[in-house]
Structure formats: C-alpha cells, structure tokens
Amino acid sequence: MKNKLLFLATLFVSFLWALGAASADTIIVNGTTVYNGDPVTENGRILAPLVPFCQALGVQAQWNQELQNIKIEGKDTEIFLYVNGDQAFVNRVATPIAVPPRIVNDQIYIPVVFVSTTLGFQVSWDADKQTVYVAGRTNDLGSPPDSSTNVTRLLLSDGSVYEGKVSEGQPNGKGVRTGPDGSSFSGDFRNGRPDGVGEYHYPSGAVYNGQFSNGQMNGWGILNYVNGNKYEGNWLNSQFNGYGEFSFTDGTIYRGNFLNGLSEGTGSVTYPNGRILNGTWQQGKLMEGR
C-alpha cells in the first residue's frame, strides 16, 4: 500500500508536442523546385537557399553584409533575420526563432517553415519523397487537396505533421497531428490546437481518450498506461483534477478527489481481497484513514 500511495503522490501528466526533426532532399514552392540535393538542416529544421527560395515565394530579399542580416518583404509582412541570431523581427516585433539563417559554402540559407508560415504560406511534408511543399494562400500544395473533403496536409512550425480540415491557414475541425517524437493526436482542432474530443498517443505508448480545450486535457478522460494501470476521471490543464479512479494492475483501485495530479481530500482504496481503506489525503499523502 505504501508504494502505491507514493506512486499516487508523484502522478503528473503533461501534454507536450515536442520539437523534432525532418530532413528534406527537395523543396518545392508553388510547383517550382528551389532546392534538390543533400539536405541542409540544423536541430531538425530545414533551411533553403535565400535567393531562389524568396524568388519562388514572390517576395523581396535584401542581404546586408555589414550587419549580417536579411530583410524579407511580403505583401503585409516585413521580416528581419540575423545570421546566428536567436530572434527575428516580424513587423518590428521581436520573435524567438528556433534556427537562425546560416552561411554554408558562401551561400545564405534561411529556415523554411518559419519564413513560409510567417508570410502566410502553408507547408506540407511528404516523408516518402523526402520533399517539402510550400504553397500560397490558395492551398495549392502541388497535389491540390480534395475540395469535397477539404483535407490538407501541413508541416507545422514545431515539426509536427497535420492532416485534416484547415481554415485560416491552421488546423480547424477533424484532423490528425503527428509529432516527430512518435506522439500523435487525432480528433477535434480549433485555431490550431486540440479542442473537443480526441485521442492522444504518448511516445511511451500510453493512450488518452477524452475531452480537450485550448490544447489541454480538460474535462472527462481515460488514460491507459503501457503497464496496464488506468486513470478515469476529471482533468484540468492536463492533470488529474476533481473526482477520479486510478486502477492498478493487481486490482487495487483508488477512488476519490485529485488536485493538480495528486490525491487530495477524501478518498478510498479498495484492495483485491475486498478490504476498503477510507481516508483523507493531502498532496498525495494519506493523512488519516481507517
């Protein structure tokens, strides 16, 4: 029993789309190949040669040798990028950037996803062909989506791949989002985040089925662990909150209240032999019981 109480005291569940890696042999912008060769990547982010990439996007690019920066001008957007810098300026607002521009073999390379999505383009990834497709607001991704289903494939800025309904350039409606770490979410999206009902697969193999709002597990849900343990109950901000039941593989079951992932307040433990312990918990610790 002591080990199980200690286990309950350390429960903490997070919902995280990790940053990941991709490696492209080919980059195609609106049907035009702008890069075809050995991949240029850093920290899993794909970079494209400045001049042909911006020409294909239809935007102006200027290189300042003295300041080692790049100015890119779209219709409504101005971007300043700095070689080896950790932030960009978008319409004069400082914005963190995962991978800055680099100079490789005397040629300037810029991050594909950051520049494309900031300018309002959509990005998709074909893993089989090792190809990145960049398209304008027309959603023409080289292979146009079926308009009857409005299903689009996007490469998101965090390295995840999304396939499903899209509006205003981001996931909205039913879709599937797969992280580069092997995690995935399938279900309802709103404004680019899980919102509604869905199923999330952790890289570890654990599976959550239930309600989401604003990208977090909120509402009622069930989490099945790889080892056979199971939680069913209320969630708030991707943690156990409110009433829930935690079942262990040996048949032991805790029923009661949780707060921020820990048993809190009144609850009971039912053992496989039928014995029931009723008690009061505080921050996962049994304070009083009989």
Buried (B, 14 or more C-beta within 10 A) or exposed (E): EEEBBEBBBEBEBEBEBEBBEBEBEBBBBBEBEBBEEEBBBBEBBBBBBBEBBBBBBEBEBEBEEEEBBBBBBBEEBBBBBBBEBEBBBBEEEEEEBBBBBBEEEEEBBBBBBBBBBBBEBBBBBBEEEEBBBBBBEEBBBBEEBEEEEBBBBBBBBBBBBBBBBBEEBBBBBBBBBBBBBEBBBBBBBBEBBBBBBBBBBBEEEBBBBBBBBEBBBBBBBBBBBEEEBBBBBBBBBBBBBBBBBBBBEEEBBBBBBBBBBBBBBEBEBBBEEEEEBEBBBEEBBBEEBE
